[in-house]
Amino acid sequence: MGTRKKRQRQENLWYGGELATGPGHPFYTRLNEVFDAAGFDSFCETECAGFYHHKLGRPSLPPGQYFRVMMIGFFEGLDSERGIAWRLADSLTLRQFLSIGLDESTPDHVTISRTRRLIDAETHQRIFSWVLEGLALSGLIKGKTIGVDSTTLEANAAMKSIVRRDTGESYMEYLKRLAEAEGIEAKDAAALLRMDRKRKKKTSNEDWKNPIDEEAEITKLKDGRTALAYKAENAVDMETGAIVAVTTHGGAAADTTTVTGTVIEAGVAVAELMNVEPAEGQSGVHPEGVQEVVADKGYHSNDVLVGLAELEVRSYIAEPDRGPRNWDERETEKQAVYDNRRRIRGNRGKRLQRQRGERIERNFAHQFDTGGLDRLYVRGLDNVHKKFLLQAAACNLALLMRSLYGAGKPRAAHEGVIELFFAFLALMKAFDARWVPQSANLGDLDHLLCRSKYSRLDSWPTSKNGGLDTGCAFR
């Protein structure tokens, strides 16, 4: 197995000024410092030792390097392993982050995908738990109140390729058989499609599958399209925004059938972190574990509320307007629904529902919109779950880096430096010219300020005493 220690090389003894070098990005330098301080590479190599041979085989991708590569997709907003491989080959900064020399080849997408298939989902789960432990050490896991929400992502399979589960015939062959049975003459595909538009139809997952990805399910996406998809469900700490559990399902799985399993996963994850001693001055995990669950109205059902009550977890699930209900011989369900209704109408319930957008929806935006996972390029529930786990782990690392250094992504760190630079330029121009070196061209400062959120110096906010409010760049 290739390890990080074996890949470390002594620097050349001669002057290497002709070699291309780059200063690197401070975000990745600090992230490597966090990894090295916590022993990330040794942990990954210990957990993945069973998937590697010590000597035989082609040179492998070291485990710590593989997990870094997969997290780069989140930090750089790349959606596929092929895109990650192209970015690695093009960036000196990422070479430094992965400890790859200029005379070494970066891993191609085939090596990355093969390594992902080689390492099982349980090992990916342990890497996710390792990141959670790091958050608990920094006091970023409380675990008392969790919020649950889900989203669907389009699978790497096309609807036009679906086949019948019973006969194996394609959709067009199925339409042709229906036309012949009804005595309709349909000579070409256009006629068959016209017939299909007129008939009542339901494309059921019990009847249809995609032979390329049989675990993807037909469902309606959030943009209204019908497609093959998978569903990602997250359990998020409502106090800090950390993702404590990730579950993966077929795209057609109902929220009411998956929420209990996700809550149990979150409860197990929080229970494993109770013995972690946080850093000095930080509060630890709630000693009683998960006590409250927050969700939207899509999770509201009698069975869900009764199940959460049996788990001794208080529910704050928004209730849809169902009108008058009949509770004859359903006293247990009635009590669970009424208790939940009383809680969501209280001040705490209303506050938790307002926080859902900040804690849960924002995480989905970080993971799937700016994080480069708005659709899937892997197939199979197992591979999709691995992608979701590492994406959530990278999102948690961003939360940790934000608490330590003020920036959770390389782009955020870069934008913070730009804002600081423009604030300094504005402050420079506010002073008298004698305070500025003769070589400075004050007339060009307005042009530089155009890149900031204030287009010109005269539109910059002023303070109470009439001077420039330079602190506005930091708000």
Secondary structure by P-SEA (a helix, b strand, c coil): cccccccccccccccccccccccccaaaaaaaaaaaaaaaaaaaaaaaccccccccccccccaaaaaaaaacccccccccaaaaaaaaaccaaaaaaaccccccccccaaaaaaaaaaccaaaaaaaaaaaaaaaaaaccccccbbbbbbbbbbccccccccccccccccaaaaaaaaaaaaccccccaaaaaaaaaabbbbbcccccccccccccccccccccccccbbbbbbbbccccccccbbbbbcccccccccaaaaaaaaaaaaaaaccccccccccccccccccbbbbccccccaaaaaaaaaacccccccccccccccccccaaaaaaaaaaaaaaacaaaaaaaaacccccaaaaaaccccccccccccccaaaaaaaaaaaaaaaaaaaaaaaccccccaaaaaaaaaaaaaaaaaaaaaccccccccccccccccccccccccccccccccccccccccccccc
